[in-house]
Amino acid sequence: MKQSDIFRDNADNCLQLAERADGQPAHKRYSRMADAWTALANEQDWLDGEIPPLAVHTAPRRRA
């Protein structure tokens, strides 16, 4: 199993915990944890060469 798949499993677990959470603070905490695990999985995919880096578009330079 790839490392990024493990991270995504952790994100899924956090989402399940968020659904069963008692109260808004716990729900938000688990949801943020799921977002963090997902971001980490995406980063790992990039590091492993699974996905290309995002192209950065810059605004054209103005001439003075």
PyMOL Python script that loads the backbone (N, CA, C, O; Angstrom):
from pymol import cmd

cmd.read_pdbstr("""\
ATOM      1  N   MET A   1       0.854  -1.179   0.000  1.00  0.00           N
ATOM      2  CA  MET A   1       0.000   0.000   0.000  1.00  0.00           C
ATOM      3  C   MET A   1       0.896   1.236   0.000  1.00  0.00           C
ATOM      4  O   MET A   1       1.881   1.319   0.735  1.00  0.00           O
ATOM      5  N   LYS A   2       0.521   2.195  -0.851  1.00  0.00           N
ATOM      6  CA  LYS A   2       1.285   3.434  -0.922  1.00  0.00           C
ATOM      7  C   LYS A   2       1.059   4.273   0.341  1.00  0.00           C
ATOM      8  O   LYS A   2       0.019   4.188   0.994  1.00  0.00           O
ATOM      9  N   GLN A   3       2.057   5.073   0.652  1.00  0.00           N
ATOM     10  CA  GLN A   3       1.967   5.951   1.817  1.00  0.00           C
ATOM     11  C   GLN A   3       0.780   6.900   1.680  1.00  0.00           C
ATOM     12  O   GLN A   3       0.078   7.163   2.656  1.00  0.00           O
ATOM     13  N   SER A   4       0.554   7.414   0.471  1.00  0.00           N
ATOM     14  CA  SER A   4      -0.560   8.351   0.286  1.00  0.00           C
ATOM     15  C   SER A   4      -1.910   7.663   0.518  1.00  0.00           C
ATOM     16  O   SER A   4      -2.857   8.307   0.969  1.00  0.00           O
ATOM     17  N   ASP A   5      -2.009   6.374   0.217  1.00  0.00           N
ATOM     18  CA  ASP A   5      -3.251   5.641   0.491  1.00  0.00           C
ATOM     19  C   ASP A   5      -3.496   5.525   1.996  1.00  0.00           C
ATOM     20  O   ASP A   5      -4.635   5.608   2.455  1.00  0.00           O
ATOM     21  N   ILE A   6      -2.432   5.334   2.744  1.00  0.00           N
ATOM     22  CA  ILE A   6      -2.555   5.282   4.213  1.00  0.00           C
ATOM     23  C   ILE A   6      -3.042   6.637   4.736  1.00  0.00           C
ATOM     24  O   ILE A   6      -3.896   6.697   5.621  1.00  0.00           O
ATOM     25  N   PHE A   7      -2.491   7.723   4.180  1.00  0.00           N
ATOM     26  CA  PHE A   7      -2.918   9.056   4.589  1.00  0.00           C
ATOM     27  C   PHE A   7      -4.403   9.275   4.260  1.00  0.00           C
ATOM     28  O   PHE A   7      -5.138   9.870   5.048  1.00  0.00           O
ATOM     29  N   ARG A   8      -4.831   8.791   3.096  1.00  0.00           N
ATOM     30  CA  ARG A   8      -6.242   8.947   2.728  1.00  0.00           C
ATOM     31  C   ARG A   8      -7.151   8.105   3.627  1.00  0.00           C
ATOM     32  O   ARG A   8      -8.269   8.516   3.936  1.00  0.00           O
ATOM     33  N   ASP A   9      -6.678   6.938   4.045  1.00  0.00           N
ATOM     34  CA  ASP A   9      -7.440   6.133   5.012  1.00  0.00           C
ATOM     35  C   ASP A   9      -7.598   6.895   6.326  1.00  0.00           C
ATOM     36  O   ASP A   9      -8.665   6.873   6.940  1.00  0.00           O
ATOM     37  N   ASN A  10      -6.533   7.567   6.751  1.00  0.00           N
ATOM     38  CA  ASN A  10      -6.610   8.379   7.967  1.00  0.00           C
ATOM     39  C   ASN A  10      -7.620   9.506   7.795  1.00  0.00           C
ATOM     40  O   ASN A  10      -8.369   9.817   8.721  1.00  0.00           O
ATOM     41  N   ALA A  11      -7.645  10.124   6.603  1.00  0.00           N
ATOM     42  CA  ALA A  11      -8.618  11.187   6.337  1.00  0.00           C
ATOM     43  C   ALA A  11     -10.037  10.639   6.414  1.00  0.00           C
ATOM     44  O   ALA A  11     -10.921  11.283   6.979  1.00  0.00           O
ATOM     45  N   ASP A  12     -10.262   9.451   5.848  1.00  0.00           N
ATOM     46  CA  ASP A  12     -11.594   8.835   5.914  1.00  0.00           C
ATOM     47  C   ASP A  12     -11.998   8.548   7.356  1.00  0.00           C
ATOM     48  O   ASP A  12     -13.150   8.759   7.735  1.00  0.00           O
ATOM     49  N   ASN A  13     -11.059   8.073   8.152  1.00  0.00           N
ATOM     50  CA  ASN A  13     -11.353   7.818   9.571  1.00  0.00           C
ATOM     51  C   ASN A  13     -11.752   9.101  10.285  1.00  0.00           C
ATOM     52  O   ASN A  13     -12.677   9.106  11.097  1.00  0.00           O
ATOM     53  N   CYS A  14     -11.054  10.184   9.979  1.00  0.00           N
ATOM     54  CA  CYS A  14     -11.381  11.467  10.601  1.00  0.00           C
ATOM     55  C   CYS A  14     -12.776  11.936  10.188  1.00  0.00           C
ATOM     56  O   CYS A  14     -13.519  12.481  11.004  1.00  0.00           O
ATOM     57  N   LEU A  15     -13.127  11.724   8.926  1.00  0.00           N
ATOM     58  CA  LEU A  15     -14.466  12.113   8.478  1.00  0.00           C
ATOM     59  C   LEU A  15     -15.540  11.297   9.182  1.00  0.00           C
ATOM     60  O   LEU A  15     -16.601  11.824   9.517  1.00  0.00           O
ATOM     61  N   GLN A  16     -15.275  10.021   9.409  1.00  0.00           N
ATOM     62  CA  GLN A  16     -16.229   9.194  10.148  1.00  0.00           C
ATOM     63  C   GLN A  16     -16.365   9.682  11.582  1.00  0.00           C
ATOM     64  O   GLN A  16     -17.468   9.724  12.126  1.00  0.00           O
ATOM     65  N   LEU A  17     -15.247  10.050  12.193  1.00  0.00           N
ATOM     66  CA  LEU A  17     -15.302  10.585  13.549  1.00  0.00           C
ATOM     67  C   LEU A  17     -16.065  11.913  13.581  1.00  0.00           C
ATOM     68  O   LEU A  17     -16.796  12.196  14.531  1.00  0.00           O
ATOM     69  N   ALA A  18     -15.888  12.723  12.534  1.00  0.00           N
ATOM     70  CA  ALA A  18     -16.599  14.002  12.471  1.00  0.00           C
ATOM     71  C   ALA A  18     -18.109  13.781  12.404  1.00  0.00           C
ATOM     72  O   ALA A  18     -18.879  14.520  13.018  1.00  0.00           O
ATOM     73  N   GLU A  19     -18.528  12.760  11.654  1.00  0.00           N
ATOM     74  CA  GLU A  19     -19.958  12.474  11.550  1.00  0.00           C
ATOM     75  C   GLU A  19     -20.560  12.057  12.886  1.00  0.00           C
ATOM     76  O   GLU A  19     -21.727  12.339  13.159  1.00  0.00           O
ATOM     77  N   ARG A  20     -19.775  11.395  13.710  1.00  0.00           N
ATOM     78  CA  ARG A  20     -20.276  10.909  15.002  1.00  0.00           C
ATOM     79  C   ARG A  20     -19.944  11.845  16.164  1.00  0.00           C
ATOM     80  O   ARG A  20     -20.266  11.548  17.314  1.00  0.00           O
ATOM     81  N   ALA A  21     -19.314  12.952  15.870  1.00  0.00           N
ATOM     82  CA  ALA A  21     -18.862  13.859  16.927  1.00  0.00           C
ATOM     83  C   ALA A  21     -20.036  14.483  17.671  1.00  0.00           C
ATOM     84  O   ALA A  21     -21.087  14.777  17.101  1.00  0.00           O
ATOM     85  N   ASP A  22     -19.814  14.670  18.959  1.00  0.00           N
ATOM     86  CA  ASP A  22     -20.794  15.369  19.789  1.00  0.00           C
ATOM     87  C   ASP A  22     -20.410  16.838  19.847  1.00  0.00           C
ATOM     88  O   ASP A  22     -19.448  17.214  20.516  1.00  0.00           O
ATOM     89  N   GLY A  23     -21.164  17.655  19.148  1.00  0.00           N
ATOM     90  CA  GLY A  23     -20.923  19.093  19.212  1.00  0.00           C
ATOM     91  C   GLY A  23     -20.100  19.598  18.041  1.00  0.00           C
ATOM     92  O   GLY A  23     -19.353  18.859  17.400  1.00  0.00           O
ATOM     93  N   GLN A  24     -20.268  20.878  17.792  1.00  0.00           N
ATOM     94  CA  GLN A  24     -19.608  21.541  16.671  1.00  0.00           C
ATOM     95  C   GLN A  24     -18.085  21.609  16.808  1.00  0.00           C
ATOM     96  O   GLN A  24     -17.395  21.383  15.814  1.00  0.00           O
ATOM     97  N   PRO A  25     -17.519  21.908  17.990  1.00  0.00           N
ATOM     98  CA  PRO A  25     -16.053  21.981  18.076  1.00  0.00           C
ATOM     99  C   PRO A  25     -15.367  20.667  17.672  1.00  0.00           C
ATOM    100  O   PRO A  25     -14.377  20.683  16.942  1.00  0.00           O
ATOM    101  N   ALA A  26     -15.889  19.548  18.141  1.00  0.00           N
ATOM    102  CA  ALA A  26     -15.284  18.258  17.793  1.00  0.00           C
ATOM    103  C   ALA A  26     -15.459  17.972  16.300  1.00  0.00           C
ATOM    104  O   ALA A  26     -14.539  17.476  15.649  1.00  0.00           O
ATOM    105  N   HIS A  27     -16.629  18.281  15.765  1.00  0.00           N
ATOM    106  CA  HIS A  27     -16.870  18.071  14.338  1.00  0.00           C
ATOM    107  C   HIS A  27     -15.872  18.874  13.504  1.00  0.00           C
ATOM    108  O   HIS A  27     -15.276  18.341  12.568  1.00  0.00           O
ATOM    109  N   LYS A  28     -15.691  20.134  13.836  1.00  0.00           N
ATOM    110  CA  LYS A  28     -14.757  20.987  13.102  1.00  0.00           C
ATOM    111  C   LYS A  28     -13.326  20.479  13.232  1.00  0.00           C
ATOM    112  O   LYS A  28     -12.569  20.501  12.261  1.00  0.00           O
ATOM    113  N   ARG A  29     -12.956  20.028  14.410  1.00  0.00           N
ATOM    114  CA  ARG A  29     -11.606  19.524  14.642  1.00  0.00           C
ATOM    115  C   ARG A  29     -11.322  18.311  13.766  1.00  0.00           C
ATOM    116  O   ARG A  29     -10.278  18.243  13.118  1.00  0.00           O
ATOM    117  N   TYR A  30     -12.251  17.348  13.742  1.00  0.00           N
ATOM    118  CA  TYR A  30     -12.051  16.158  12.918  1.00  0.00           C
ATOM    119  C   TYR A  30     -12.080  16.501  11.433  1.00  0.00           C
ATOM    120  O   TYR A  30     -11.343  15.904  10.649  1.00  0.00           O
ATOM    121  N   SER A  31     -12.907  17.440  11.042  1.00  0.00           N
ATOM    122  CA  SER A  31     -12.954  17.848   9.635  1.00  0.00           C
ATOM    123  C   SER A  31     -11.641  18.498   9.209  1.00  0.00           C
ATOM    124  O   SER A  31     -11.145  18.242   8.112  1.00  0.00           O
ATOM    125  N   ARG A  32     -11.080  19.337  10.074  1.00  0.00           N
ATOM    126  CA  ARG A  32      -9.781  19.944   9.767  1.00  0.00           C
ATOM    127  C   ARG A  32      -8.687  18.889   9.703  1.00  0.00           C
ATOM    128  O   ARG A  32      -7.787  18.976   8.868  1.00  0.00           O
ATOM    129  N   MET A  33      -8.758  17.901  10.573  1.00  0.00           N
ATOM    130  CA  MET A  33      -7.771  16.814  10.536  1.00  0.00           C
ATOM    131  C   MET A  33      -7.891  16.037   9.227  1.00  0.00           C
ATOM    132  O   MET A  33      -6.877  15.664   8.637  1.00  0.00           O
ATOM    133  N   ALA A  34      -9.108  15.790   8.770  1.00  0.00           N
ATOM    134  CA  ALA A  34      -9.311  15.098   7.499  1.00  0.00           C
ATOM    135  C   ALA A  34      -8.724  15.912   6.344  1.00  0.00           C
ATOM    136  O   ALA A  34      -8.091  15.353   5.448  1.00  0.00           O
ATOM    137  N   ASP A  35      -8.932  17.220   6.367  1.00  0.00           N
ATOM    138  CA  ASP A  35      -8.365  18.077   5.328  1.00  0.00           C
ATOM    139  C   ASP A  35      -6.836  18.017   5.338  1.00  0.00           C
ATOM    140  O   ASP A  35      -6.201  17.987   4.284  1.00  0.00           O
ATOM    141  N   ALA A  36      -6.263  18.001   6.524  1.00  0.00           N
ATOM    142  CA  ALA A  36      -4.803  17.941   6.639  1.00  0.00           C
ATOM    143  C   ALA A  36      -4.252  16.614   6.118  1.00  0.00           C
ATOM    144  O   ALA A  36      -3.240  16.597   5.418  1.00  0.00           O
ATOM    145  N   TRP A  37      -4.912  15.501   6.456  1.00  0.00           N
ATOM    146  CA  TRP A  37      -4.478  14.192   5.954  1.00  0.00           C
ATOM    147  C   TRP A  37      -4.592  14.130   4.431  1.00  0.00           C
ATOM    148  O   TRP A  37      -3.724  13.563   3.767  1.00  0.00           O
ATOM    149  N   THR A  38      -5.655  14.709   3.877  1.00  0.00           N
ATOM    150  CA  THR A  38      -5.832  14.719   2.430  1.00  0.00           C
ATOM    151  C   THR A  38      -4.736  15.542   1.753  1.00  0.00           C
ATOM    152  O   THR A  38      -4.182  15.133   0.733  1.00  0.00           O
ATOM    153  N   ALA A  39      -4.434  16.690   2.322  1.00  0.00           N
ATOM    154  CA  ALA A  39      -3.364  17.523   1.773  1.00  0.00           C
ATOM    155  C   ALA A  39      -2.025  16.783   1.834  1.00  0.00           C
ATOM    156  O   ALA A  39      -1.226  16.852   0.900  1.00  0.00           O
ATOM    157  N   LEU A  40      -1.792  16.082   2.930  1.00  0.00           N
ATOM    158  CA  LEU A  40      -0.561  15.316   3.063  1.00  0.00           C
ATOM    159  C   LEU A  40      -0.500  14.195   2.028  1.00  0.00           C
ATOM    160  O   LEU A  40       0.562  13.929   1.467  1.00  0.00           O
ATOM    161  N   ALA A  41      -1.619  13.546   1.774  1.00  0.00           N
ATOM    162  CA  ALA A  41      -1.669  12.480   0.758  1.00  0.00           C
ATOM    163  C   ALA A  41      -1.368  13.052  -0.629  1.00  0.00           C
ATOM    164  O   ALA A  41      -0.622  12.451  -1.402  1.00  0.00           O
ATOM    165  N   ASN A  42      -1.941  14.196  -0.938  1.00  0.00           N
ATOM    166  CA  ASN A  42      -1.667  14.827  -2.233  1.00  0.00           C
ATOM    167  C   ASN A  42      -0.203  15.210  -2.360  1.00  0.00           C
ATOM    168  O   ASN A  42       0.400  15.032  -3.418  1.00  0.00           O
ATOM    169  N   GLU A  43       0.361  15.728  -1.302  1.00  0.00           N
ATOM    170  CA  GLU A  43       1.784  16.094  -1.295  1.00  0.00           C
ATOM    171  C   GLU A  43       2.652  14.850  -1.502  1.00  0.00           C
ATOM    172  O   GLU A  43       3.642  14.895  -2.232  1.00  0.00           O
ATOM    173  N   GLN A  44       2.283  13.755  -0.864  1.00  0.00           N
ATOM    174  CA  GLN A  44       3.042  12.515  -1.011  1.00  0.00           C
ATOM    175  C   GLN A  44       2.958  11.993  -2.447  1.00  0.00           C
ATOM    176  O   GLN A  44       3.949  11.511  -2.996  1.00  0.00           O
ATOM    177  N   ASP A  45       1.768  12.091  -3.053  1.00  0.00           N
ATOM    178  CA  ASP A  45       1.633  11.701  -4.459  1.00  0.00           C
ATOM    179  C   ASP A  45       2.558  12.528  -5.341  1.00  0.00           C
ATOM    180  O   ASP A  45       3.184  12.001  -6.261  1.00  0.00           O
ATOM    181  N   TRP A  46       2.642  13.818  -5.061  1.00  0.00           N
ATOM    182  CA  TRP A  46       3.535  14.687  -5.828  1.00  0.00           C
ATOM    183  C   TRP A  46       4.986  14.281  -5.612  1.00  0.00           C
ATOM    184  O   TRP A  46       5.756  14.183  -6.568  1.00  0.00           O
ATOM    185  N   LEU A  47       5.361  14.047  -4.361  1.00  0.00           N
ATOM    186  CA  LEU A  47       6.737  13.641  -4.068  1.00  0.00           C
ATOM    187  C   LEU A  47       7.093  12.321  -4.738  1.00  0.00           C
ATOM    188  O   LEU A  47       8.237  12.116  -5.144  1.00  0.00           O
ATOM    189  N   ASP A  48       6.118  11.428  -4.852  1.00  0.00           N
ATOM    190  CA  ASP A  48       6.343  10.128  -5.477  1.00  0.00           C
ATOM    191  C   ASP A  48       6.267  10.194  -7.002  1.00  0.00           C
ATOM    192  O   ASP A  48       6.457   9.178  -7.671  1.00  0.00           O
ATOM    193  N   GLY A  49       5.993  11.368  -7.556  1.00  0.00           N
ATOM    194  CA  GLY A  49       5.915  11.527  -8.999  1.00  0.00           C
ATOM    195  C   GLY A  49       4.610  11.049  -9.594  1.00  0.00           C
ATOM    196  O   GLY A  49       4.513  10.853 -10.805  1.00  0.00           O
ATOM    197  N   GLU A  50       3.599  10.857  -8.753  1.00  0.00           N
ATOM    198  CA  GLU A  50       2.298  10.375  -9.230  1.00  0.00           C
ATOM    199  C   GLU A  50       1.493  11.475  -9.920  1.00  0.00           C
ATOM    200  O   GLU A  50       0.727  11.207 -10.846  1.00  0.00           O
ATOM    201  N   ILE A  51       1.675  12.713  -9.461  1.00  0.00           N
ATOM    202  CA  ILE A  51       0.961  13.836 -10.061  1.00  0.00           C
ATOM    203  C   ILE A  51       1.987  14.928 -10.366  1.00  0.00           C
ATOM    204  O   ILE A  51       2.966  15.085  -9.637  1.00  0.00           O
ATOM    205  N   PRO A  52       1.761  15.683 -11.445  1.00  0.00           N
ATOM    206  CA  PRO A  52       2.707  16.748 -11.788  1.00  0.00           C
ATOM    207  C   PRO A  52       2.531  17.948 -10.860  1.00  0.00           C
ATOM    208  O   PRO A  52       1.462  18.141 -10.280  1.00  0.00           O
ATOM    209  N   PRO A  53       3.582  18.748 -10.727  1.00  0.00           N
ATOM    210  CA  PRO A  53       3.434  19.970  -9.923  1.00  0.00           C
ATOM    211  C   PRO A  53       2.465  20.919 -10.609  1.00  0.00           C
ATOM    212  O   PRO A  53       2.299  20.883 -11.828  1.00  0.00           O
ATOM    213  N   LEU A  54       1.836  21.755  -9.823  1.00  0.00           N
ATOM    214  CA  LEU A  54       0.906  22.743 -10.368  1.00  0.00           C
ATOM    215  C   LEU A  54       1.685  23.829 -11.085  1.00  0.00           C
ATOM    216  O   LEU A  54       2.734  24.268 -10.613  1.00  0.00           O
ATOM    217  N   ALA A  55       1.176  24.253 -12.210  1.00  0.00           N
ATOM    218  CA  ALA A  55       1.802  25.357 -12.934  1.00  0.00           C
ATOM    219  C   ALA A  55       1.463  26.657 -12.222  1.00  0.00           C
ATOM    220  O   ALA A  55       0.311  26.885 -11.851  1.00  0.00           O
ATOM    221  N   VAL A  56       2.448  27.493 -12.035  1.00  0.00           N
ATOM    222  CA  VAL A  56       2.245  28.781 -11.391  1.00  0.00           C
ATOM    223  C   VAL A  56       2.169  29.840 -12.479  1.00  0.00           C
ATOM    224  O   VAL A  56       3.107  30.019 -13.257  1.00  0.00           O
ATOM    225  N   HIS A  57       1.059  30.527 -12.523  1.00  0.00           N
ATOM    226  CA  HIS A  57       0.877  31.584 -13.511  1.00  0.00           C
ATOM    227  C   HIS A  57       1.150  32.914 -12.843  1.00  0.00           C
ATOM    228  O   HIS A  57       0.620  33.211 -11.772  1.00  0.00           O
ATOM    229  N   THR A  58       1.971  33.700 -13.481  1.00  0.00           N
ATOM    230  CA  THR A  58       2.275  35.018 -12.949  1.00  0.00           C
ATOM    231  C   THR A  58       1.696  36.080 -13.875  1.00  0.00           C
ATOM    232  O   THR A  58       1.532  35.851 -15.074  1.00  0.00           O
ATOM    233  N   ALA A  59       1.395  37.218 -13.318  1.00  0.00           N
ATOM    234  CA  ALA A  59       0.866  38.325 -14.097  1.00  0.00           C
ATOM    235  C   ALA A  59       1.990  38.890 -14.964  1.00  0.00           C
ATOM    236  O   ALA A  59       3.147  38.935 -14.548  1.00  0.00           O
ATOM    237  N   PRO A  60       1.639  39.313 -16.156  1.00  0.00           N
ATOM    238  CA  PRO A  60       2.670  39.919 -17.012  1.00  0.00           C
ATOM    239  C   PRO A  60       3.250  41.165 -16.346  1.00  0.00           C
ATOM    240  O   PRO A  60       2.554  41.899 -15.645  1.00  0.00           O
ATOM    241  N   ARG A  61       4.521  41.380 -16.582  1.00  0.00           N
ATOM    242  CA  ARG A  61       5.180  42.544 -15.994  1.00  0.00           C
ATOM    243  C   ARG A  61       4.821  43.797 -16.777  1.00  0.00           C
ATOM    244  O   ARG A  61       4.743  43.784 -18.005  1.00  0.00           O
ATOM    245  N   ARG A  62       4.612  44.847 -16.057  1.00  0.00           N
ATOM    246  CA  ARG A  62       4.324  46.151 -16.704  1.00  0.00           C
ATOM    247  C   ARG A  62       5.629  46.825 -17.094  1.00  0.00           C
ATOM    248  O   ARG A  62       6.637  46.754 -16.391  1.00  0.00           O
ATOM    249  N   ARG A  63       5.568  47.458 -18.205  1.00  0.00           N
ATOM    250  CA  ARG A  63       6.736  48.247 -18.613  1.00  0.00           C
ATOM    251  C   ARG A  63       6.552  49.666 -18.124  1.00  0.00           C
ATOM    252  O   ARG A  63       5.454  50.222 -18.174  1.00  0.00           O
ATOM    253  N   ALA A  64       7.630  50.237 -17.655  1.00  0.00           N
ATOM    254  CA  ALA A  64       7.559  51.603 -17.134  1.00  0.00           C
ATOM    255  C   ALA A  64       7.713  52.621 -18.222  1.00  0.00           C
ATOM    256  O   ALA A  64       7.677  53.822 -17.954  1.00  0.00           O
TER     257      ALA A  64
END
""", "prot")
cmd.dss("prot")
cmd.show_as("cartoon", "prot")
cmd.util.cbc("prot")
cmd.orient("prot")
